[in-house]
Amino acid sequence: MIINKLLINLLILQEDVTGPKDKEGEIDINPTSIIEKLDKWLDSFIKALPNILIGIAILIAFVFISRWVGNLVKKMLKNKGRKNFGDLLGSFTRYLVMIGGIALALTIMAPNLSPADLIAGMGVSSVAIGFAFQDILQNWLAGILILLRQPFEIGDQIIVNNYEGTVEKIKTRATIITTYDGKRVVIPNNTVYNTSVVVKTAHEFIRSQYDIGLGYDENYLEAMKILKETVQKIDGVTSEKPVETLVWDQADSWLTIRVRWWTKSDRASVVHVWSDVIHDTQQAMNEAGIDLPFPTQVEVHNAHDLKEARDDKEREINIHKETKSKKASENNKNEGEE
């Protein structure tokens, strides 16, 4: 009996300590367990609080460090005349340092999180981001290669993808050019990098040419001399490179003379000198009395029957002769009467 009473007391005591037993079909609410869990979380937070504060401090420090490093890169490249590339590389360096600071702060805040876990997570996420933003990443990498290799610079006049204009900016995603009529064109860097680009201002001078037709009965050697001297006197035609006049073609109605000259490579110089060349060479030819013929067109009537055409021509000639004979006879008759 005594042993049975001891066992019953132990069971009652265990029930008081562990709480009431779960009942099937009912929602058990145990305030004691909830408070215990909250207490454990609070204890864990208090224990981790120093690490969290240190991690936040490191994160704030890396914000300022990343800005300083980015500005330093920009300043160094700007002093070397690579301002646009400095802006791009400085921003990239800033974000790279910031990512490193975030990774370091996370490992301090959560000691269970190892750098290997972060790298593995970043690897998986980078693959997913790469597929999702493939075009953006391609344009970004192409922009870096363009700025690094410098096939053209800001201010150059280029032709790319059937667009011609002046390079205004080279950004991370696209190259911006302004056409000669004032339109802004945004071309993806991937397109610029993978297509042919004509850089018209790559060199100081550029050559232009113009064809002039001379009549076959004109002294073409004298005309070539006049053309060369006229073009050499035009303002904007450089004297560092020769002016050339070449016999270029024998057309139906004229002998083609090609005139070549060199000017500054920018669009404004080319266009204005071109206008002066046409104006001054036309005036020089007129003053020298040299004929610049128009195209000649020959019309053949009754071409379907050559014999009929010849007969018609002979008939016209005979009628013309008879008319002249009649007029001559009448004139002789009038002179005889007088």
FENLIN-V557188 format. One record per residue. N is the residue number from 1. RES is the residue in one letter. OMEGA is omega in degrees with one decimal (999 if undefined). BURIAL is 1 if it has 9 or more other ideal C-beta (glycine too) atoms within 8 Angstrom, else 0. Layout:
N;RES;OMEGA;BURIAL
N;RES;OMEGA;BURIAL
This chain:
1;M;180.0;0
2;I;179.6;0
3;I;178.8;0
4;N;179.1;0
5;K;178.2;0
6;L;179.0;0
7;L;179.3;0
8;I;179.1;0
9;N;178.5;0
10;L;178.7;0
11;L;178.7;0
12;I;179.3;0
13;L;178.7;0
14;Q;179.4;0
15;E;178.1;1
16;D;-177.5;0
17;V;-175.9;0
18;T;-179.0;0
19;G;-178.0;0
20;P;179.0;0
21;K;177.0;0
22;D;176.7;0
23;K;-178.7;0
24;E;177.3;0
25;G;180.0;0
26;E;176.6;0
27;I;-177.8;0
28;D;176.2;0
29;I;-178.0;0
30;N;-179.5;0
31;P;-177.3;0
32;T;-179.4;0
33;S;178.8;0
34;I;179.9;0
35;I;179.4;0
36;E;179.4;0
37;K;177.3;0
38;L;179.0;0
39;D;177.2;0
40;K;178.8;0
41;W;179.9;0
42;L;177.6;0
43;D;178.7;0
44;S;179.7;0
45;F;179.8;0
46;I;177.5;0
47;K;-177.9;0
48;A;-175.7;1
49;L;177.0;0
50;P;178.3;0
51;N;-179.7;1
52;I;179.9;1
53;L;177.6;0
54;I;178.8;1
55;G;178.0;1
56;I;178.8;1
57;A;178.4;0
58;I;179.5;1
59;L;177.9;1
60;I;178.9;0
61;A;-179.6;1
62;F;174.8;1
63;V;-179.8;1
64;F;179.1;0
65;I;-179.0;1
66;S;177.2;1
67;R;-179.3;1
68;W;179.4;0
69;V;179.3;1
70;G;178.5;1
71;N;177.8;1
72;L;178.2;1
73;V;178.6;1
74;K;-177.7;1
75;K;-179.5;1
76;M;-178.9;1
77;L;176.3;1
78;K;177.7;1
79;N;177.8;0
80;K;179.8;0
81;G;-179.1;0
82;R;-173.9;1
83;K;-176.4;1
84;N;177.0;1
85;F;177.5;1
86;G;177.6;1
87;D;-178.7;1
88;L;-178.0;1
89;L;177.6;1
90;G;177.7;1
91;S;179.3;1
92;F;179.3;1
93;T;179.4;1
94;R;-179.6;1
95;Y;179.5;1
96;L;177.6;0
97;V;-179.9;1
98;M;177.9;1
99;I;176.5;0
100;G;177.6;1
101;G;178.3;1
102;I;179.1;1
103;A;179.2;1
104;L;179.9;1
105;A;-179.9;1
106;L;179.5;1
107;T;177.3;1
108;I;179.7;1
109;M;-178.7;1
110;A;-176.6;0
111;P;179.4;0
112;N;-179.6;0
113;L;-177.4;0
114;S;176.0;0
115;P;179.1;0
116;A;177.9;0
117;D;178.6;0
118;L;-179.7;1
119;I;179.1;0
120;A;178.8;0
121;G;177.9;0
122;M;178.9;1
123;G;179.1;0
124;V;-178.6;0
125;S;179.8;0
126;S;176.6;0
127;V;178.8;0
128;A;178.5;0
129;I;179.9;0
130;G;177.7;1
131;F;-176.5;0
132;A;-176.0;0
133;F;-176.1;0
134;Q;-178.8;0
135;D;-179.7;0
136;I;179.4;0
137;L;177.9;1
138;Q;178.7;1
139;N;-179.6;1
140;W;178.5;1
141;L;177.7;0
142;A;177.1;1
143;G;177.6;1
144;I;-179.8;1
145;L;178.1;1
146;I;-179.8;1
147;L;-178.9;1
148;L;-177.1;0
149;R;176.3;0
150;Q;171.8;0
151;P;172.7;0
152;F;-176.3;1
153;E;175.3;0
154;I;-178.8;0
155;G;176.5;0
156;D;175.8;1
157;Q;-171.7;1
158;I;170.9;1
159;I;-180.0;0
160;V;176.5;1
161;N;179.3;0
162;N;175.0;0
163;Y;179.8;1
164;E;179.9;0
165;G;-177.6;1
166;T;179.5;1
167;V;-179.0;1
168;E;-178.7;0
169;K;170.6;0
170;I;-177.1;1
171;K;-177.9;1
172;T;-176.6;0
173;R;-171.1;1
174;A;171.4;1
175;T;-176.0;1
176;I;175.9;1
177;I;176.3;1
178;T;-179.6;1
179;T;-175.8;1
180;Y;176.8;0
181;D;170.6;0
182;G;179.2;0
183;K;177.1;0
184;R;-179.2;0
185;V;178.4;1
186;V;-176.7;0
187;I;179.2;1
188;P;-178.0;1
189;N;178.7;1
190;N;176.9;1
191;T;180.0;1
192;V;-174.6;1
193;Y;-173.9;1
194;N;177.7;0
195;T;179.2;0
196;S;179.6;0
197;V;175.7;1
198;V;179.2;0
199;V;-173.1;1
200;K;-179.7;1
201;T;179.8;1
202;A;179.1;0
203;H;-175.4;0
204;E;-176.5;0
205;F;177.2;1
206;I;-176.6;1
207;R;173.5;0
208;S;-179.4;1
209;Q;-177.3;0
210;Y;-179.0;1
211;D;179.2;1
212;I;179.7;1
213;G;178.1;1
214;L;175.3;1
215;G;-176.2;1
216;Y;179.4;0
217;D;179.6;0
218;E;175.4;1
219;N;-172.3;0
220;Y;178.2;1
221;L;176.8;0
222;E;178.8;1
223;A;178.9;1
224;M;177.6;1
225;K;179.4;1
226;I;179.6;1
227;L;-178.6;1
228;K;179.7;1
229;E;-180.0;0
230;T;-178.4;1
231;V;180.0;1
232;Q;-177.9;1
233;K;-175.8;0
234;I;178.7;1
235;D;-179.3;0
236;G;175.2;1
237;V;-174.8;1
238;T;177.2;1
239;S;-179.8;0
240;E;178.2;0
241;K;-172.1;0
242;P;169.7;0
243;V;-176.3;1
244;E;170.7;1
245;T;-173.4;1
246;L;171.3;0
247;V;-166.8;0
248;W;-174.5;0
249;D;173.7;0
250;Q;179.9;0
251;A;-177.4;0
252;D;-172.4;0
253;S;-178.2;1
254;W;173.8;1
255;L;-175.5;1
256;T;175.2;1
257;I;178.5;1
258;R;179.2;1
259;V;179.4;1
260;R;177.9;1
261;W;-178.1;1
262;W;177.3;1
263;T;169.7;1
264;K;-171.1;1
265;S;-179.7;1
266;D;-173.4;0
267;R;-176.8;0
268;A;179.9;0
269;S;-178.5;1
270;V;-175.8;1
271;V;-177.0;0
272;H;177.9;1
273;V;177.5;1
274;W;179.2;1
275;S;-179.9;0
276;D;179.7;1
277;V;-179.8;1
278;I;-178.0;1
279;H;-174.0;0
280;D;178.6;1
281;T;176.1;1
282;Q;-179.8;1
283;Q;179.4;0
284;A;178.0;1
285;M;178.0;1
286;N;179.8;0
287;E;178.9;0
288;A;-179.7;1
289;G;-179.0;0
290;I;-175.7;1
291;D;172.2;0
292;L;-167.6;1
293;P;172.1;1
294;F;174.7;0
295;P;-179.7;0
296;T;180.0;0
297;Q;-179.8;0
298;V;178.6;0
299;E;179.9;0
300;V;178.7;0
301;H;179.1;0
302;N;-177.5;0
303;A;-178.4;0
304;H;-178.7;0
305;D;-175.8;0
306;L;-179.7;0
307;K;179.6;0
308;E;178.9;0
309;A;178.7;1
310;R;178.4;0
311;D;178.1;0
312;D;-180.0;1
313;K;178.8;0
314;E;178.3;0
315;R;178.4;0
316;E;179.1;0
317;I;179.7;0
318;N;178.5;0
319;I;179.6;0
320;H;179.2;0
321;K;179.3;0
322;E;178.0;0
323;T;178.4;0
324;K;178.9;0
325;S;179.0;0
326;K;179.4;0
327;K;179.6;0
328;A;179.0;0
329;S;179.3;0
330;E;178.2;0
331;N;178.6;0
332;N;-179.6;0
333;K;179.0;0
334;N;178.0;0
335;E;179.4;0
336;G;179.8;0
337;E;178.5;0
338;E;999;0
